[in-house]
Amino acid sequence: MGALIPLFPLGTVLLPGAPLPLHIFEERYRRLVADLLELPAEERQFGVIAIQAGREVGPDAAESLHEVGCVAQVAATHPAADGTFELETIGTRRFRLLDIDHGAPYLRGSVEWLPEPAGKAADLVPVVAERYISYRTELARMHGAELEPPELPGDPRLLSYLVAATVIADVRDRQSFLEQYDAAARLAMESRWLLREA
């Protein structure tokens, strides 16, 4: 049995290090936020997991979920007069969903935490960095703009997640980036993806 955490199914993929603003309006997620606000700030977190089939809204909207998700740490909450919330969150660590628990007003999941090995990534870092800069430059040029080359991290894990979070990719590709076992595999996939997009 793994750790039991609240789950927030979405039609998007959260990655470690990436920001995720959320508008909370459904009653079950208002309850989730209320429960989180009773915890110390460092414990205010929940799992974001991409929907494989179904919709975001409604009691039985998400028919099936992907297996791998990412924890969202609440950075700030902004309550509104109508009882809704604006949340500022950031992705922290990955998990694999083992089982779903329907015993609370909102979905919860039993999860195992996934490791973050770098793998044999040293040779991939400069290749992905070069292709990513070219990708950004070409995108900007298509929109009549110019971008300064970004300062990219040398750490393969940070680079792999930065690229995954900031390219214009569909849910399937972004989910594949998230699911890779280590940074080397993620960078190898991103290298091929960037070449294809170019």
C-alpha positions in Angstrom: 0.0 0.0 0.0 1.4 3.4 -1.0 0.9 6.9 0.3 -2.7 8.2 0.1 -3.0 11.6 -1.5 -5.8 13.8 -2.9 -6.1 13.6 -6.7 -7.0 16.3 -9.1 -7.6 14.9 -12.6 -7.0 17.4 -15.4 -6.9 17.5 -19.1 -3.3 18.6 -18.9 0.0 17.3 -17.6 1.9 18.8 -14.7 5.7 18.5 -14.7 8.1 19.0 -11.8 9.2 22.6 -11.6 6.3 23.9 -13.7 3.7 26.4 -12.4 0.0 25.5 -12.6 -2.6 28.1 -11.8 -6.1 26.6 -11.0 -9.6 28.0 -10.7 -11.4 26.0 -8.1 -15.2 26.1 -8.4 -16.6 22.5 -8.0 -17.9 21.8 -4.6 -15.6 18.7 -4.1 -12.5 20.7 -4.9 -13.6 23.6 -2.7 -13.7 20.9 0.1 -10.2 19.8 -0.9 -8.9 23.3 -0.6 -10.6 23.8 2.7 -8.9 20.5 4.0 -5.5 21.6 2.6 -5.8 25.0 4.4 -6.1 23.2 7.7 -2.6 21.7 7.1 0.8 23.4 7.6 1.9 25.2 4.4 4.5 22.7 3.5 1.9 19.9 3.5 -0.6 21.6 1.2 -0.2 19.4 -1.8 -2.2 17.1 -4.0 -1.6 14.9 -7.1 -2.4 16.1 -10.6 -3.0 13.3 -13.0 -3.9 13.6 -16.7 -7.3 12.3 -17.8 -7.0 9.5 -20.4 -10.7 9.4 -21.1 -13.6 11.6 -20.0 -13.8 15.2 -18.9 -12.6 17.4 -16.0 -15.9 18.5 -14.7 -18.7 16.5 -13.0 -18.8 13.7 -10.4 -18.0 10.9 -12.8 -16.3 12.9 -15.5 -12.9 11.3 -15.6 -13.5 7.7 -16.9 -9.8 6.7 -16.8 -6.6 8.3 -15.7 -3.0 8.0 -16.7 -0.7 5.9 -14.5 1.9 8.6 -13.8 1.2 12.0 -12.3 2.9 14.9 -10.5 2.4 16.4 -7.0 1.2 20.1 -7.0 2.5 22.1 -4.0 0.2 25.0 -3.2 2.2 28.2 -3.2 -0.7 30.6 -2.7 -4.5 30.6 -2.3 -6.8 33.5 -3.3 -10.4 33.0 -2.0 -13.3 34.8 -3.7 -16.5 36.1 -2.2 -18.5 33.4 -4.1 -16.6 30.6 -2.4 -14.3 29.8 -5.3 -10.5 29.9 -5.1 -7.6 30.8 -7.4 -4.7 28.6 -6.6 -1.1 29.0 -7.5 0.7 25.7 -7.5 4.0 24.3 -8.7 4.9 20.7 -9.7 7.3 18.9 -7.3 7.7 15.1 -7.6 6.3 12.3 -9.7 4.2 9.4 -8.6 2.7 6.2 -10.0 -1.0 5.7 -9.2 -1.5 2.3 -7.6 -5.2 2.4 -6.6 -8.1 4.9 -6.4 -10.0 5.6 -3.3 -13.6 7.0 -3.5 -14.2 7.2 0.3 -13.7 11.0 0.5 -15.7 13.9 -1.1 -12.9 14.2 -3.6 -10.8 11.5 -5.4 -7.8 10.1 -3.6 -5.1 7.8 -4.8 -2.7 5.3 -3.3 0.6 6.2 -5.0 4.3 5.2 -5.0 6.9 7.9 -5.4 9.1 7.6 -8.5 12.9 8.1 -8.3 14.6 10.9 -10.4 17.9 9.3 -11.7 19.9 11.2 -14.3 21.0 8.1 -16.2 23.7 8.4 -18.9 22.7 11.9 -20.0 26.0 13.9 -20.3 26.1 13.6 -24.1 22.5 14.5 -24.5 22.5 17.8 -22.6 24.3 19.9 -25.2 22.3 18.3 -28.1 18.9 19.0 -26.5 20.0 22.5 -25.4 21.0 23.4 -29.0 17.9 21.9 -30.5 15.7 23.6 -27.9 17.3 27.1 -28.6 16.8 26.5 -32.3 13.1 25.6 -31.7 12.5 28.7 -29.6 14.2 30.9 -32.1 12.2 29.5 -35.0 8.9 29.8 -33.1 9.7 33.4 -32.3 10.6 34.2 -35.9 7.3 32.7 -37.1 5.6 35.3 -34.9 7.8 38.2 -36.0 9.8 38.3 -32.8 13.3 37.8 -31.6 14.3 36.0 -28.4 17.6 36.1 -26.5 19.0 32.6 -26.1 17.9 31.4 -22.7 20.3 30.4 -19.9 19.7 26.7 -19.7 20.5 24.5 -16.7 23.4 22.0 -17.1 21.7 19.5 -14.8 20.1 16.9 -17.1 17.0 16.5 -14.8 16.3 20.2 -14.7 16.9 20.6 -18.4 14.7 17.6 -19.3 11.7 19.0 -17.3 12.2 22.6 -18.5 12.1 21.5 -22.1 9.1 19.2 -21.4 7.1 22.0 -19.7 7.8 24.8 -22.2 7.5 23.2 -25.7 4.1 23.3 -27.4 3.3 19.7 -27.1 0.0 17.8 -26.9 -1.0 15.8 -23.8 0.1 12.5 -25.2 3.7 13.8 -25.8 3.9 15.7 -22.5 2.7 12.6 -20.6 5.3 10.5 -22.4 8.0 13.0 -21.2 6.7 12.7 -17.6 6.7 8.9 -17.7 10.3 8.4 -18.7 12.3 6.5 -16.1 15.3 8.9 -16.0 16.5 12.2 -17.4 18.6 10.4 -20.1 15.5 8.7 -21.6 13.5 12.0 -21.3 16.3 14.0 -23.1 16.6 11.3 -25.8 12.9 11.5 -26.4 13.0 15.4 -26.4 15.9 15.4 -28.8 13.9 13.3 -31.3 10.8 15.4 -30.7 12.6 18.7 -31.2 14.2 17.4 -34.5 10.8 16.4 -35.7 9.2 19.7 -34.8 12.0 21.6 -36.5 
